[in-house]
Amino acid sequence: MGGEDRSPSRGKDRSRSRDGNRKDSRSPSRSRSRNKKPEDHGVDTMKITDDDAAFILGKGGKTKEKISKVSGAEIELFERDLILEIRGSKLCRRRAKKYCKGVMDQRTGPVNVTEHDDDDDDLTMISVPQEAVGFVTGRAGNFLRTIEEEWNTLMFFCEVDGSRGRGKDYEKLAIFGTVRARRGAELKVLSAVETKVPGYFDKIRNEVVDRDKGKGEDGTWGTDTMTFQDDELSYALGKQGGTRKKLEKASGAVVQYVGQVALFSGEKHLRRKAKEYMKWLFDQLEGPVYVNGWEERDDCTVVDVPSECIGYVTGARRAALGNMEEEWGTLMFFMNKEAQNGGGKGARGGRGTSEQLAIFGARRARRGAELKIMSAVETKSPGVFTRGVREKFSSERGFATDRFILKDDELSYALGKEGATRKKLELASGSILQYVGHVAFIAGDLKERKRCKQFIDWLLAQRRGSVTVSDVADREDCTEMHIPENCKGWVTGNRGSELRRVEQATGTFMFMALDRHGEERLLIFSANGGSKTADGGRMHAERLINEMVQEKLRGDSRGRSRSDSRRRGRRDSRRRSNSRRRSPSRRRDSRSRSRR
């Protein structure tokens, strides 16, 4: 947070007054959302100044959006009355007001934080050596902002109980957020500090390791450590930190390196997974790894990959497998029990044999990676996973997988150029969608699976002509927009190119559809409702469409104005020319006729 992102620029977010007069989009739209409210849900208000409003809003409304995310409260800024309206549970409202106060205090001077009073179980306070403060802040606060965005936190340097830092040697940095978010941000800051002031971490190691011990959902939150040599550290870090990131995502623990020390923070079972994954990574340097008892683990999926497909699945220098790990947040490696037991390092079976590819991570991530592996294998060796497969639709409300078979022409249309259509449908539906040969696999909860199947049906129906979607009033995943007739071609673009552009930018699925009365309107579908200022989701798509409509209307207005002036000019010219030819009596008759 740091005050650096609180530029006093006004955005569209401030275009509402408390009397309910919104600056509505020109194109009427309808969106539905039903969030269950807590029992102590309520509304608080804060009177602010005009300058404070600009700081709380931030550039493009990002600061207000950030405060809302970190606090869990809904925040509305009423420009005319200069009032903040804060909605949510009692705790969320209190946190939001505290964060807003911190942002406003930065405008006039240092923020004062009282550790005891200001800690709603959302505060971590760390000391940053004076010589590292500028390095940690970054140019114009960019480094702190990057950490805030990555970990969904609010951060600023502050005075504690009226005294700034420890004398002149340190500055206090306040980090607000959940215990996991605060820990991730804290360790990233300490990693940067250690780069600038080597040896500082050793002085505060015990304090850092013991922080927040016993917290978390199951009361087992804690921090474990491992110390590496230089060559080990570079391997554990990976190219551009890729190995560290995949261990963090796959395990669910916070994984960070501060100097030569790896820290694993989280609940006990998450820390255990992270350390196991790290051990297997280093074991692979010595030879093949086999995880005994993988069948009993809740974090492991194994795919049998034909030997002739292993090179294709892995890619040059493991590039393909690495990309899948990064995309899905998993840890993946081939297991070879025979080689581990003496069959030879890296031994591969002949044609007709297979090897086990182990995928570690959360259930959803593992399924996404597994289906991508299956798709790659099917491309290289058709029929391995689809021979004799039948369609299946599950009534399971929780996470499950449906599948159905596509025809040749349907598959190419549903896939799109470089898989763009598949990715669009997957993102908009919130499900996992993958094509394995001609079989479409849809994984997710019941609502996500049904939504994805419906999207595919509508997509394929568009090849035959107009699609009718009778009523969307009760849908939670749809925004309906009525586009002026003279703007429809402009909004859709050549062969739908403009809609495709907006879809790609917002992660939505959009098309013109008829209602029950045969009236055409634009439907925007996505499981992500979006927000007024953030990118992605239906509200973002609606903003982009409205901008296109306004652009078209302004262009038409300017065009009419120029056209009218040209027509008037030609008429006046003809009148002057004719008047010279007419007799006085003819001109009088003409004027009398025009008066009538």
C-alpha positions as CSV (number, residue, x, y, z in Angstrom):
1,M,0.0,0.0,0.0
2,G,2.6,2.5,1.1
3,G,0.8,5.5,-0.2
4,E,2.5,5.4,-3.5
5,D,-0.5,4.0,-5.4
6,R,-2.9,6.5,-4.0
7,S,-2.7,9.0,-6.8
8,P,-5.6,11.5,-6.6
9,S,-7.1,10.5,-9.9
10,R,-10.8,10.1,-10.2
11,G,-12.4,7.1,-12.0
12,K,-15.9,6.0,-13.0
13,D,-16.1,4.4,-9.5
14,R,-16.9,7.8,-8.0
15,S,-19.9,8.4,-10.2
16,R,-22.7,7.6,-7.7
17,S,-24.5,9.6,-5.1
18,R,-26.1,8.2,-1.9
19,D,-29.5,9.2,-3.2
20,G,-29.2,6.2,-5.5
21,N,-28.6,8.2,-8.7
22,R,-26.1,6.0,-10.5
23,K,-24.3,6.9,-13.7
24,D,-25.8,4.0,-15.5
25,S,-24.5,2.6,-18.7
26,R,-26.4,3.7,-21.8
27,S,-27.2,0.1,-22.6
28,P,-29.6,-1.5,-20.0
29,S,-28.1,-4.6,-18.5
30,R,-29.2,-7.1,-15.9
31,S,-26.9,-9.2,-13.7
32,R,-27.8,-11.5,-10.8
33,S,-25.8,-12.4,-7.7
34,R,-26.9,-14.0,-4.5
35,N,-24.4,-14.0,-1.7
36,K,-25.4,-15.3,1.7
37,K,-24.9,-12.5,4.2
38,P,-23.6,-13.2,7.8
39,E,-25.9,-12.7,10.7
40,D,-24.1,-9.5,11.9
41,H,-24.1,-8.0,8.4
42,G,-24.6,-4.3,8.5
43,V,-23.7,-0.9,7.1
44,D,-21.3,1.8,8.4
45,T,-20.5,5.1,6.9
46,M,-17.5,7.4,7.0
47,K,-17.5,11.1,6.1
48,I,-14.4,12.0,4.2
49,T,-12.8,15.0,2.4
50,D,-12.5,15.4,-1.3
51,D,-8.7,14.8,-1.1
52,D,-9.2,11.7,1.0
53,A,-11.7,10.4,-1.5
54,A,-9.1,10.5,-4.3
55,F,-6.6,8.6,-2.1
56,I,-9.0,5.9,-1.1
57,L,-10.1,5.5,-4.7
58,G,-6.6,5.3,-6.0
59,K,-5.5,5.1,-9.6
60,G,-8.4,3.5,-11.6
61,G,-10.2,2.6,-8.4
62,K,-7.5,0.0,-7.5
63,T,-6.9,1.1,-3.9
64,K,-10.6,0.9,-3.0
65,E,-10.8,-2.5,-4.6
66,K,-7.8,-3.7,-2.7
67,I,-9.2,-2.5,0.7
68,S,-12.4,-4.3,-0.1
69,K,-10.6,-7.6,-1.0
70,V,-8.4,-7.6,2.1
71,S,-11.1,-6.6,4.5
72,G,-13.9,-8.7,3.0
73,A,-16.3,-5.7,3.1
74,E,-18.1,-4.1,0.2
75,I,-17.1,-0.4,-0.2
76,E,-19.1,2.2,-2.1
77,L,-17.8,5.8,-2.5
78,F,-20.5,8.5,-2.9
79,E,-18.9,11.4,-4.6
80,R,-21.5,14.1,-4.1
81,D,-21.9,13.5,-0.4
82,L,-18.2,12.5,0.2
83,I,-19.3,9.5,2.2
84,L,-17.9,6.0,2.2
85,E,-20.5,3.3,2.7
86,I,-19.1,0.0,4.1
87,R,-21.1,-3.2,4.1
88,G,-20.3,-6.6,5.6
89,S,-19.9,-8.4,8.9
90,K,-19.0,-6.4,12.0
91,L,-15.3,-7.6,11.8
92,C,-15.1,-6.9,8.1
93,R,-16.5,-3.4,8.5
94,R,-14.1,-2.6,11.4
95,R,-11.1,-3.8,9.3
96,A,-12.2,-1.8,6.3
97,K,-12.5,1.4,8.3
98,K,-9.1,0.8,9.8
99,Y,-7.6,0.3,6.3
100,C,-9.3,3.4,5.0
101,K,-7.9,5.4,7.9
102,G,-4.4,4.2,7.2
103,V,-4.7,5.2,3.5
104,M,-6.0,8.7,4.4
105,D,-3.3,9.2,7.1
106,Q,-0.6,8.7,4.5
107,R,-1.8,11.8,2.6
108,T,-0.9,14.1,5.5
109,G,1.9,12.3,7.3
110,P,3.0,9.0,8.8
111,V,0.5,6.3,9.8
112,N,0.3,5.6,13.5
113,V,-0.5,2.0,14.4
114,T,-1.1,0.7,17.9
115,E,-0.3,-2.9,17.8
116,H,-2.7,-4.1,20.5
117,D,-5.7,-1.9,19.4
118,D,-5.2,-2.3,15.6
119,D,-4.7,-6.0,15.5
120,D,-8.0,-7.7,14.6
121,D,-6.1,-10.9,14.0
122,D,-5.0,-9.4,10.7
123,L,-1.7,-7.6,11.5
124,T,1.9,-8.6,11.2
125,M,4.5,-5.9,12.1
126,I,8.1,-6.4,11.0
127,S,11.3,-4.2,11.4
128,V,13.1,-3.2,8.3
129,P,16.7,-1.9,8.5
130,Q,16.9,1.7,7.5
131,E,19.4,0.9,4.7
132,A,16.9,-1.5,3.1
133,V,13.7,0.6,3.3
134,G,14.2,2.2,-0.1
135,F,15.0,-1.2,-1.6
136,V,11.9,-2.8,-0.1
137,T,9.7,0.1,-1.1
138,G,10.9,0.1,-4.7
139,R,10.7,3.0,-7.2
140,A,7.4,4.8,-6.6
141,G,6.4,2.0,-4.2
142,N,6.3,-0.6,-7.0
143,F,7.9,-3.4,-5.1
144,L,5.4,-3.1,-2.2
145,R,2.5,-2.9,-4.6
146,T,3.6,-6.0,-6.3
147,I,3.7,-7.9,-3.0
148,E,0.3,-6.5,-2.1
149,E,-1.2,-7.7,-5.3
150,E,0.5,-11.2,-5.2
151,W,-0.6,-11.9,-1.6
152,N,-3.8,-9.8,-1.3
153,T,-2.5,-7.7,1.5
154,L,-2.2,-4.0,2.5
155,M,1.2,-2.8,3.6
156,F,2.7,0.5,4.7
157,F,5.5,1.9,6.8
158,C,4.2,3.4,10.0
159,E,4.9,4.8,13.5
160,V,4.1,2.4,16.3
161,D,2.5,4.0,19.4
162,G,3.8,7.4,18.4
163,S,7.4,6.3,18.0
164,R,8.8,5.6,14.5
165,G,10.8,2.4,14.3
166,R,13.5,1.5,16.8
167,G,15.4,4.7,16.9
168,K,17.0,5.6,13.6
169,D,18.1,2.1,12.7
170,Y,14.8,0.5,11.7
171,E,11.4,1.3,10.2
172,K,8.2,-0.6,11.1
173,L,6.3,-2.2,8.2
174,A,2.6,-3.1,8.9
175,I,1.2,-5.9,6.9
176,F,-2.6,-6.5,7.0
177,G,-4.4,-9.6,5.7
178,T,-5.1,-13.3,6.4
179,V,-2.4,-15.2,8.3
180,R,-1.3,-17.0,5.1
181,A,-1.3,-13.7,3.1
182,R,0.6,-11.9,5.7
183,R,3.2,-14.7,6.0
184,G,3.8,-14.7,2.2
185,A,4.2,-11.0,2.1
186,E,6.5,-10.9,5.2
187,L,8.8,-13.6,3.9
188,K,9.1,-11.9,0.5
189,V,10.1,-8.6,2.2
190,L,12.6,-10.5,4.4
191,S,14.1,-12.2,1.3
192,A,14.6,-8.7,-0.2
193,V,16.1,-7.4,3.0
194,E,18.5,-10.3,3.2
195,T,19.7,-9.5,-0.3
196,K,20.4,-5.9,0.8
197,V,21.6,-6.6,4.4
198,P,23.1,-10.1,4.5
199,G,22.9,-11.7,7.9
200,Y,19.9,-9.7,9.1
201,F,17.6,-12.8,9.1
202,D,19.9,-14.7,11.5
203,K,19.2,-11.9,14.1
204,I,15.4,-12.3,13.9
205,R,15.1,-15.9,12.9
206,N,13.5,-17.2,16.1
207,E,11.0,-14.4,16.1
208,V,10.0,-15.1,12.5
209,V,9.8,-18.8,12.9
210,D,7.6,-18.6,16.0
211,R,5.3,-16.0,14.6
212,D,1.6,-17.0,14.4
213,K,2.3,-20.4,15.8
214,G,-0.8,-22.4,16.6
215,K,-3.1,-20.3,14.3
216,G,-4.8,-21.4,11.2
217,E,-8.0,-23.3,10.6
218,D,-6.9,-26.4,12.6
219,G,-4.6,-24.7,15.1
220,T,-1.5,-26.3,13.6
221,W,-0.1,-23.3,11.8
222,G,3.7,-23.0,12.0
223,T,6.9,-22.7,10.2
224,D,9.6,-25.3,9.4
225,T,13.0,-24.6,7.9
226,M,15.7,-26.2,5.7
227,T,19.2,-24.8,5.1
228,F,20.8,-25.2,1.7
229,Q,24.3,-24.9,0.2
230,D,24.8,-22.5,-2.7
231,D,24.5,-25.1,-5.5
232,E,21.4,-26.7,-3.7
233,L,19.7,-23.3,-3.4
234,S,19.9,-22.5,-7.1
235,Y,18.3,-25.9,-7.9
236,A,15.6,-25.5,-5.2
237,L,14.8,-22.0,-6.6
238,G,14.7,-23.0,-10.3
239,K,14.8,-20.7,-13.3
240,Q,13.2,-17.4,-12.4
241,G,12.0,-19.0,-9.2
242,G,9.8,-21.5,-11.0
243,T,10.6,-24.5,-8.8
244,R,9.8,-22.6,-5.6
245,K,6.5,-21.4,-7.1
246,K,5.4,-24.8,-8.1
247,L,6.3,-26.3,-4.7
248,E,4.3,-23.5,-3.1
249,K,1.2,-24.0,-5.3
250,A,1.3,-27.8,-5.2
251,S,1.7,-28.1,-1.5
252,G,-0.5,-25.2,-0.4
253,A,2.1,-24.0,2.0
254,V,4.0,-20.7,1.8
255,V,7.5,-21.5,0.5
256,Q,10.1,-18.8,0.5
257,Y,13.9,-18.6,0.6
258,V,15.6,-16.0,2.9
259,G,19.3,-16.2,2.3
260,Q,20.3,-19.9,2.4
261,V,17.2,-20.9,4.4
262,A,14.0,-22.3,3.0
263,L,10.9,-21.5,5.1
264,F,7.7,-23.6,4.9
265,S,4.7,-21.9,6.6
266,G,1.2,-23.3,6.9
267,E,-0.8,-26.0,8.6
268,K,1.1,-29.1,9.6
269,H,-0.1,-31.3,6.8
270,L,0.8,-28.6,4.2
271,R,4.3,-28.2,5.6
272,R,4.8,-31.9,5.5
273,K,3.8,-32.1,1.8
274,A,6.1,-29.2,0.9
275,K,9.1,-30.8,2.6
276,E,8.3,-34.1,0.9
277,Y,8.1,-32.5,-2.5
278,M,11.4,-30.8,-1.9
279,K,13.0,-34.1,-0.9
280,W,11.8,-35.8,-4.0
281,L,13.2,-33.0,-6.2
282,F,16.7,-33.5,-4.7
283,D,16.3,-37.3,-4.9
284,Q,15.8,-37.0,-8.6
285,L,19.4,-35.7,-8.9
286,E,20.6,-39.1,-7.8
287,G,18.2,-41.2,-9.9
288,P,14.6,-42.3,-10.4
289,V,12.2,-41.7,-7.6
290,Y,9.3,-44.0,-6.6
291,V,6.7,-42.9,-4.0
292,N,5.7,-45.9,-2.1
293,G,2.1,-45.9,-1.0
294,W,1.0,-43.3,-3.5
295,E,-2.3,-45.1,-3.9
296,E,-3.2,-44.1,-0.3
297,R,-2.3,-40.4,-0.6
298,D,-4.9,-37.7,-1.1
299,D,-2.6,-35.4,-3.1
300,C,-1.5,-37.8,-5.8
301,T,-2.8,-38.9,-9.2
302,V,-0.9,-41.3,-11.4
303,V,-1.2,-41.6,-15.2
304,D,0.2,-44.5,-17.2
305,V,2.0,-42.9,-20.2
306,P,3.0,-45.2,-23.1
307,S,6.8,-45.3,-23.5
308,E,6.6,-44.0,-27.1
309,C,4.7,-40.9,-25.8
310,I,7.1,-39.9,-23.0
311,G,9.3,-37.7,-25.0
312,Y,6.3,-35.9,-26.5
313,V,4.7,-35.4,-23.1
314,T,7.9,-34.2,-21.5
315,G,9.2,-32.0,-24.2
316,A,12.7,-30.7,-24.9
317,R,14.5,-30.2,-21.6
318,R,11.2,-30.9,-19.8
319,A,9.6,-27.8,-21.2
320,A,6.1,-29.3,-21.9
321,L,5.9,-30.9,-18.5
322,G,7.1,-27.7,-16.8
323,N,4.5,-25.6,-18.6
324,M,1.8,-27.9,-17.4
325,E,3.1,-27.7,-13.8
326,E,3.1,-23.9,-14.0
327,E,-0.4,-23.8,-15.6
328,W,-2.0,-26.1,-13.0
329,G,0.1,-25.5,-9.9
330,T,1.3,-29.1,-9.6
331,L,4.5,-31.1,-9.2
332,M,4.9,-33.8,-11.8
333,F,7.6,-36.5,-12.4
334,F,7.9,-40.0,-13.8
335,M,8.2,-42.8,-11.3
336,N,10.2,-45.9,-12.2
337,K,10.1,-48.6,-9.5
338,E,12.3,-51.1,-11.4
339,A,15.0,-48.5,-12.1
340,Q,15.0,-47.4,-8.4
341,N,15.5,-51.0,-7.4
342,G,18.5,-51.5,-9.7
343,G,17.0,-51.6,-13.2
344,G,19.4,-48.8,-14.3
345,K,19.3,-45.1,-14.1
346,G,16.6,-43.6,-16.4
347,A,15.7,-47.0,-17.8
348,R,12.8,-46.9,-20.3
349,G,10.5,-49.7,-21.4
350,G,10.1,-50.7,-25.0
351,R,7.1,-50.1,-27.2
352,G,3.9,-51.4,-25.7
353,T,5.1,-50.6,-22.2
354,S,4.3,-47.6,-20.1
355,E,5.6,-45.5,-17.2
356,Q,3.8,-43.9,-14.3
357,L,3.6,-40.1,-14.3
358,A,2.9,-38.9,-10.8
359,I,1.0,-35.6,-10.4
360,F,1.0,-34.0,-6.9
361,G,-1.3,-31.1,-5.9
362,A,-4.8,-30.2,-5.0
363,R,-7.6,-32.3,-6.5
364,R,-8.8,-29.8,-9.1
365,A,-5.3,-29.0,-10.2
366,R,-4.4,-32.7,-10.5
367,R,-7.4,-33.3,-12.7
368,G,-6.6,-30.4,-15.0
369,A,-3.0,-31.6,-15.4
370,E,-4.1,-35.3,-15.9
371,L,-6.6,-34.4,-18.6
372,K,-4.0,-32.3,-20.4
373,I,-1.6,-35.3,-20.3
374,M,-4.3,-37.5,-21.6
375,S,-5.0,-35.1,-24.5
376,A,-1.3,-35.0,-25.4
377,V,-1.0,-38.8,-25.3
378,E,-4.1,-39.1,-27.4
379,T,-2.6,-36.8,-30.0
380,K,0.5,-38.8,-30.3
381,S,-1.1,-42.3,-30.0
382,P,-4.9,-42.1,-30.8
383,G,-7.1,-44.5,-28.9
384,V,-5.0,-45.0,-25.7
385,F,-7.6,-43.2,-23.5
386,T,-10.7,-43.1,-25.8
387,R,-11.0,-46.6,-27.3
388,G,-14.4,-47.9,-26.4
389,V,-15.2,-44.9,-24.2
390,R,-18.9,-43.9,-23.7
391,E,-20.6,-40.7,-22.8
392,K,-21.2,-40.2,-19.1
393,F,-23.1,-37.5,-17.1
394,S,-22.9,-37.6,-13.3
395,S,-25.5,-36.3,-10.9
396,E,-22.8,-35.8,-8.2
397,R,-23.2,-32.3,-6.8
398,G,-19.5,-32.1,-5.8
399,F,-16.4,-32.4,-7.9
400,A,-16.8,-35.0,-10.7
401,T,-16.2,-35.5,-14.4
402,D,-18.6,-35.7,-17.3
403,R,-17.8,-36.7,-20.8
404,F,-19.4,-36.7,-24.3
405,I,-18.3,-37.3,-27.8
406,L,-17.9,-34.7,-30.5
407,K,-18.1,-35.1,-34.3
408,D,-15.2,-34.0,-36.4
409,D,-16.7,-30.6,-37.5
410,E,-17.9,-30.0,-33.9
411,L,-14.5,-30.6,-32.4
412,S,-12.7,-28.2,-34.6
413,Y,-15.3,-25.5,-34.0
414,A,-15.4,-26.1,-30.2
415,L,-11.6,-26.1,-30.1
416,G,-10.9,-22.9,-32.0
417,K,-7.7,-21.5,-33.3
418,E,-4.8,-22.7,-31.0
419,G,-7.5,-23.9,-28.5
420,A,-8.8,-20.4,-27.9
421,T,-12.5,-21.4,-27.9
422,R,-11.9,-24.3,-25.5
423,K,-10.0,-21.9,-23.1
424,K,-12.8,-19.4,-23.3
425,L,-15.5,-21.9,-22.5
426,E,-13.4,-23.3,-19.6
427,L,-12.7,-19.9,-18.1
428,A,-16.3,-18.6,-18.4
429,S,-17.9,-21.8,-17.0
430,G,-15.5,-22.2,-14.1
431,S,-15.0,-25.8,-15.0
432,I,-12.1,-27.8,-16.4
433,L,-12.7,-28.5,-20.1
434,Q,-10.3,-30.7,-22.1
435,Y,-10.7,-32.6,-25.4
436,V,-9.1,-36.0,-25.4
437,G,-9.3,-37.1,-29.0
438,H,-13.0,-36.6,-29.9
439,V,-14.1,-36.8,-26.3
440,A,-14.9,-33.7,-24.3
441,F,-14.1,-34.1,-20.6
442,I,-15.8,-31.6,-18.2
443,A,-14.6,-31.6,-14.6
444,G,-16.0,-29.5,-11.7
445,D,-19.0,-29.3,-9.4
446,L,-22.5,-30.0,-10.8
447,K,-23.2,-26.3,-11.5
448,E,-19.9,-25.8,-13.4
449,R,-20.3,-29.0,-15.4
450,K,-23.9,-28.1,-16.5
451,R,-22.9,-24.6,-17.3
452,C,-20.0,-25.7,-19.5
453,K,-22.1,-28.3,-21.4
454,Q,-24.8,-25.6,-22.0
455,F,-22.1,-23.2,-23.3
456,I,-20.9,-25.8,-25.8
457,D,-24.4,-26.6,-26.9
458,W,-25.1,-22.8,-27.6
459,L,-21.7,-22.5,-29.3
460,L,-22.4,-25.4,-31.7
461,A,-26.0,-24.1,-32.3
462,Q,-24.5,-20.8,-33.6
463,R,-23.2,-22.6,-36.7
464,R,-26.8,-23.1,-37.8
465,G,-28.1,-19.6,-37.3
466,S,-29.6,-17.5,-34.5
467,V,-29.7,-18.9,-31.0
468,T,-32.7,-18.4,-28.8
469,V,-32.2,-18.1,-25.0
470,S,-35.6,-17.5,-23.7
471,D,-35.0,-16.1,-20.2
472,V,-31.9,-15.3,-18.2
473,A,-33.5,-13.5,-15.3
474,D,-32.8,-16.3,-12.8
475,R,-29.3,-17.0,-13.9
476,E,-26.4,-16.0,-11.6
477,D,-23.8,-16.2,-14.4
478,C,-25.3,-13.8,-17.0
479,T,-25.4,-10.1,-17.8
480,E,-28.0,-9.1,-20.4
481,M,-27.3,-6.0,-22.6
482,H,-29.7,-4.4,-25.1
483,I,-27.6,-2.9,-27.9
484,P,-28.9,0.0,-30.1
485,E,-29.8,-1.3,-33.5
486,N,-27.3,1.0,-35.3
487,C,-24.5,-0.3,-33.0
488,K,-24.9,-4.0,-33.3
489,G,-22.5,-4.5,-36.2
490,W,-20.0,-2.2,-34.6
491,V,-20.1,-4.2,-31.3
492,T,-19.9,-7.6,-32.9
493,G,-17.3,-6.8,-35.5
494,N,-16.5,-8.7,-38.7
495,R,-17.5,-12.3,-38.1
496,G,-17.7,-11.6,-34.4
497,S,-14.1,-10.4,-34.1
498,E,-14.9,-7.6,-31.6
499,L,-16.9,-9.9,-29.3
500,R,-14.0,-12.4,-29.4
501,R,-11.6,-9.6,-28.5
502,V,-13.7,-8.7,-25.4
503,E,-14.1,-12.4,-24.5
504,Q,-10.4,-12.9,-24.5
505,A,-9.8,-9.8,-22.4
506,T,-12.4,-10.6,-19.8
507,G,-12.7,-14.4,-19.6
508,T,-16.3,-14.4,-20.7
509,F,-18.5,-16.1,-23.3
510,M,-20.7,-13.7,-25.3
511,F,-23.1,-13.9,-28.2
512,M,-26.2,-12.2,-29.6
513,A,-29.3,-14.3,-28.8
514,L,-33.1,-14.0,-29.3
515,D,-35.4,-13.8,-26.3
516,R,-38.9,-15.4,-26.2
517,H,-40.3,-12.5,-28.1
518,G,-37.7,-12.7,-30.9
519,E,-35.9,-9.6,-29.8
520,E,-32.1,-9.8,-30.1
521,R,-29.8,-8.8,-27.2
522,L,-26.3,-9.4,-26.1
523,L,-25.7,-12.1,-23.4
524,I,-22.5,-12.1,-21.4
525,F,-21.8,-15.3,-19.5
526,S,-19.2,-16.0,-16.9
527,A,-19.0,-17.6,-13.4
528,N,-17.0,-14.5,-12.5
529,G,-19.2,-11.5,-11.9
530,G,-16.2,-9.1,-11.9
531,S,-16.2,-5.7,-10.2
532,K,-16.5,-2.1,-11.2
533,T,-12.7,-1.5,-11.6
534,A,-10.9,-4.8,-11.7
535,D,-10.1,-6.7,-15.0
536,G,-11.9,-9.9,-15.8
537,G,-15.5,-11.0,-15.4
538,R,-18.9,-9.9,-16.6
539,M,-18.7,-6.3,-15.3
540,H,-15.4,-5.8,-17.1
541,A,-17.0,-7.1,-20.4
542,E,-20.0,-4.8,-19.9
543,R,-17.7,-1.8,-19.4
544,L,-15.9,-2.6,-22.7
545,I,-19.1,-3.1,-24.6
546,N,-20.5,0.2,-23.3
547,E,-17.3,2.0,-24.4
548,M,-17.8,0.6,-27.9
549,V,-21.5,1.7,-28.0
550,Q,-20.6,5.2,-26.8
551,E,-17.8,5.4,-29.4
552,K,-20.2,4.4,-32.2
553,L,-22.9,6.8,-31.0
554,R,-20.4,9.7,-30.8
555,G,-19.0,8.8,-34.3
556,D,-22.5,8.7,-35.8
557,S,-23.3,12.1,-34.1
558,R,-20.2,13.7,-35.6
559,G,-21.0,12.1,-38.9
560,R,-24.5,13.4,-39.0
561,S,-23.3,16.9,-38.0
562,R,-20.8,17.0,-40.8
563,S,-23.3,15.5,-43.2
564,D,-26.1,18.0,-42.2
565,S,-23.7,21.0,-42.6
566,R,-22.7,19.7,-46.1
567,R,-26.4,19.3,-47.0
568,R,-27.2,22.8,-45.7
569,G,-24.3,24.2,-47.6
570,R,-25.4,22.6,-50.8
571,R,-29.0,23.8,-50.3
572,D,-28.0,27.4,-49.6
573,S,-25.7,27.3,-52.6
574,R,-28.6,26.1,-54.8
575,R,-30.9,28.8,-53.3
576,R,-28.5,31.5,-54.1
577,S,-28.0,30.3,-57.6
578,N,-31.8,29.9,-58.2
579,S,-32.6,33.3,-56.7
580,R,-30.4,34.9,-59.3
581,R,-32.4,33.3,-62.1
582,R,-35.8,33.9,-60.6
583,S,-37.9,37.0,-61.2
584,P,-38.9,39.1,-58.2
585,S,-42.5,37.8,-58.4
586,R,-41.3,34.2,-58.3
587,R,-39.1,34.9,-55.3
588,R,-42.1,36.5,-53.5
589,D,-44.3,33.5,-54.3
590,S,-41.6,31.2,-53.0
591,R,-41.4,33.1,-49.7
592,S,-45.1,33.1,-49.3
593,R,-45.3,29.4,-49.9
594,S,-42.6,28.7,-47.3
595,R,-44.5,30.7,-44.7
596,R,-47.6,28.7,-45.3
